[in-house]
């Protein structure tokens, strides 16, 4: 039996998978890092949630764990590619097959379903019997950075990956819609770990924005290693009573903080 064609296919799938995952990860994490931590950091200094930045040692650790996560995703991609060829997944390439309305709706639907999946999977991984094996690696980043986004144990990487292929068993998804959903995932992940509160001060009183998880919302999860399990929305945390009781207070602190100007400080000293 000649295994060369099969081996070539596996290598080709691995290369394609690695390129896609590496580019997606870099766009999200490096993009947020350079934009928030470097370019806008001086303007956002009064929005810094923690007093100190994470040490370089932690960032190196996160990058290594993230590389492992990408390799896990690539290994799973190879399996998924094979299943896709058998037609088991409902991914399609011709928009006219389901129409533009479904294309747009499917993106929103996937994000809502992903939030539900993430909440319950995330909360389950905090169970005492699962935490050390699945989720402790992620929480080693007590003071998170954008690179914390993929800092997973192997088990958690598998759990996080499983959402998309599971949904594709039931939901028709165009290739462009899938790409958009995956990009939203990584950018939201990186922003949620960036350590700077980016949402406007009136978020919690805004009828739409108040349902979204802010940077403070997820940062508190890392600080206290529990509660605030949601990814995009606060719905499940509110419904299940898992939102930290002082979340609103902390958010207002992070968006109301003012940095004293040099002139103000001089005036105080003169008095």
Secondary structure, DSSP 8 states (H G I E B T S, - for coil): ---HHHHHHHHHHHHHHHHHHHHHHIIIIIHHIIIIIIISTTTTGGGBSSSS---HHHHHHHHHHHHHHHHHHHHHHHHHHHHHHTT-S-EES-GGGT-HHHHHHHHHHHHHHHHHHHHHHHHHHTSTTTIIIIIHHHHT-SS--GGGGG---HHHHHHHHHHHHHHHTTS-EEHHHHHHHHHHHHHHHHHHTSSB--S-TTGGGSTTGGGB--HHHHHHHHHHTSS---SSBSHHHHHHT-S-TTHHHHHHHHHH-----HHHHHHHHH-
